[in-house]
Amino acid sequence: ERAFSGLRALEMVRCVVPAEAEGALLDLVASRGLTAVDLTASRVSAAVVAALRERLGAALTPHPPRLGTRPHELRARVRFGALHLAGERLDAAQLSVIVAGGPYPEVTTLVLTNNPLQDAGVGVLARCGAFPSLTALHLDDGGLTASGVRALASARGLERLVSVRLGDIARTDDDGRLDDEAVLGLVRAASLPSLREIHCTR
C-alpha cells in the first residue's frame, strides 16, 4: 500500500518476518526507495538479509559489533535516537569501555536487553553520566537484583529518563519484600525526576 508516502527509513526491531512475507518486504524496500532499514533482534532469513545488504550496504542494521567497539562505530549504529545493543554479550567491563568513550547526547533510547550486565553493569551505567538525553532504558534479562535497582535509583545524568524496563528481578529474599522496596525506591528517586514508567515481570 502507498501509506506514508514520505517513508525513507524503516525500523523493525524485535519482529518476525515469516517466509510468506519476505517477498513483500523486499518489494517494499525496492519500490519505495528506502535508504535505511533496521532489523535489530528481528527474525529474518539469511537470504533476505543478504538481499537487503546488497541493496542497502551499510544502511542495513544491525552490524554485529566487536567487543570493545570504538565510540564512533557505536554512534554509526544509532537510528532514530535509539542505540540497540541487545544480545551483544556485554558485561560490566565491556560497558565501561563503551561509556568511557561518551558522552552520547544523540541517544534517547538505550536497549541493553539480554546482556549479562548483572548489578555491576547497572552500577557502571548509573555512575557514568554518558547518556544525558536518555528517555528510555531497556535492561530486560540482565540478571538484575535489588542491588542493581537501588544503584539505578541513585543514578546521575539521567534526569530525562521517562521509562525503564527491568525485566525479571532476581529474588534476594523469600518474600520479595526487598525487591519491591527497591522498585519503589525508583519511584521516589530524586535523581530521576522525569521517570513515569517502570516495567518488570514480577
Sequence and secondary structure as in RCSB ss.txt:
>XXXX:A:sequence
ERAFSGLRALEMVRCVVPAEAEGALLDLVASRGLTAVDLTASRVSAAVVAALRERLGAALTPHPPRLGTRPHELR
ARVRFGALHLAGERLDAAQLSVIVAGGPYPEVTTLVLTNNPLQDAGVGVLARCGAFPSLTALHLDDGGLTASGVR
ALASARGLERLVSVRLGDIARTDDDGRLDDEAVLGLVRAASLPSLREIHCTR
>XXXX:A:secstr
   STT  EEE TT B  GGGHHHHHHHHHHHT SEEE TT B  HHHHHHHHHHHGGGEE     TT  HHHHH
TT BTTEEE TTS   HHHHHHHHHT   TT SEEE TT   HHHHHHHHHHH   TT  EEE TTS   HHHHH
HHHT SS TT  EEEEE    SSSSSHHHHHHHHHHHH TT TT  EEEE  
